[in-house]
Amino acid sequence: MIEQEIQKLRHFMDRVAGNAVTSIGYPFAKGNNYHELYSLLRYPLINLGDPFIESNYQVNSFAIEREVVEFFADLFRAPKDDYSGYVTNGGSEGNLYGLYLARERYPEGIVYYSSESHYSIPKSIRLLNMKSIEISAGYSGEINYDELEESMKQHAHLPVIIAANIGTTMKEAKDDISVISDMIRKLDIEHYYIHCDAALAGVYLPLVEEDPTFDFKKGADSIACSGHKFIGSPIPCGIVVVKKKHVENLAHQYVSYIGSLDTTIGGSRNGFTPVVLWYTLKQQGRDGLLRSALESLALAEYTQNMFQELGISSYRNKNAITVVFPKPSEFICKKWQLATREDYAHLICMPGISKEVIDHFFSDLSKELHAAYVCK
Ligand SMILES: *Cc1c(COP(=O)(O)O)cnc(C)c1O
């Protein structure tokens, strides 16, 4: 490389480091150290097909990937030895996969999702060419159960496919799948499938709640989670766990080229990210993850108190690390990389964000409030 290009690379790397400091609007944890894994980057570590079946290509991380899936199956109270799943490229792929399995089982089914669902849900519905109905959500971001029930009642002759939000993107609201399953039973609907989009909250809700309202024990058929959000993988990835029978139902089966079953969405899949996830899970364990979750929850509470001190009202759902508040100025939104919708914004108290960073944000905010006051 010529000197100029080296300079360019350094400049780019500095910019990444700088922007990471003021990133509090998106749910990406930071601060993990993966030094011990660097030498793996010399190999084409690639996972082909189903991790539960050895394939011809052996420079893979299947054994580690299976352990990661097992960790989450356990966390989500999946029936023992009756689950499947794999490490995806992110929560979106997990949602696509869950809806794909649902469609293969019930091609005529209608997908019910809420107006607060992540954009990957309607995107997957389009890709899969499925029938769907969008249901409104209340102020908290939770689905409107009455409207959902009414809608299912009107279409009770068709299978029901639920895309439940376990932590919506903007307000981290949770749809209660026990409530939804009760409705389905009450309406006497025989064929149904429940997918849970637990991209952010899936990792910590089972640790902080005694009896989580979204897992396999509560009737989920598949659960998708992101690996670069709460766990903090520096490379986008995710975990999808499904009931085994849904994978066995897939039509395509054996591919002689890879010597395995093609039960995943991708072809060549990332073999490095399962190692990153495994490494973090082993380093932190359930205890470490719980500690991070409690710290995040405490920081969210602290953030709300800070808003209160400034006389700004904020909102936070139960056990959420996302704080919602009125949209501040363009300058603040840009500097702190805040996601906004309509007239509100949110910040997310992810692991790796310190109290000092939050204080810095509030010092920016109060300076602006003060200036606005002085101008008047
Ligand atoms: C982030 C997010 C997703 C998508 O996950 P990616 O890992 O970005 O693909 C899906 N659903 C919700 C609720 C999310 O917050």
The ligand as an SDF file (V2000), in Angstrom:
LIG
                    3D

 15 15  0  0  0  0  0  0  0  0999 V2000
  -32.7110   -4.6980   15.3720 C   0  0  0  0  0  0  0  0  0  0  0  0
  -34.0140   -5.3630   15.2810 C   0  0  0  0  0  0  0  0  0  0  0  0
  -34.2650   -6.3190   14.2870 C   0  0  0  0  0  0  0  0  0  0  0  0
  -33.3100   -6.6270   13.1860 C   0  0  0  0  0  0  0  0  0  0  0  0
  -32.1590   -7.1610   13.6330 O   0  0  0  0  0  0  0  0  0  0  0  0
  -30.8340   -7.0630   12.7480 P   0  0  0  0  0  0  0  0  0  0  0  0
  -29.9270   -7.8510   13.5990 O   0  0  0  0  0  0  0  0  0  0  0  0
  -30.5080   -5.6180   12.6260 O   0  0  0  0  0  0  0  0  0  0  0  0
  -31.1280   -7.7020   11.4510 O   0  0  0  0  0  0  0  0  0  0  0  0
  -35.4780   -6.9770   14.3090 C   0  0  0  0  0  0  0  0  0  0  0  0
  -36.3850   -6.6800   15.2290 N   0  0  0  0  0  0  0  0  0  0  0  0
  -36.1910   -5.7690   16.1780 C   0  0  0  0  0  0  0  0  0  0  0  0
  -37.2660   -5.5250   17.1890 C   0  0  0  0  0  0  0  0  0  0  0  0
  -34.9980   -5.0650   16.2390 C   0  0  0  0  0  0  0  0  0  0  0  0
  -34.8240   -4.1340   17.1860 O   0  0  0  0  0  0  0  0  0  0  0  0
  1  2  1  0
  2  3  1  0
  2 14  2  0
  3  4  1  0
  3 10  2  0
  4  5  1  0
  5  6  1  0
  6  7  2  0
  6  8  1  0
  6  9  1  0
 10 11  1  0
 11 12  2  0
 12 13  1  0
 12 14  1  0
 14 15  1  0
M  END
$$$$
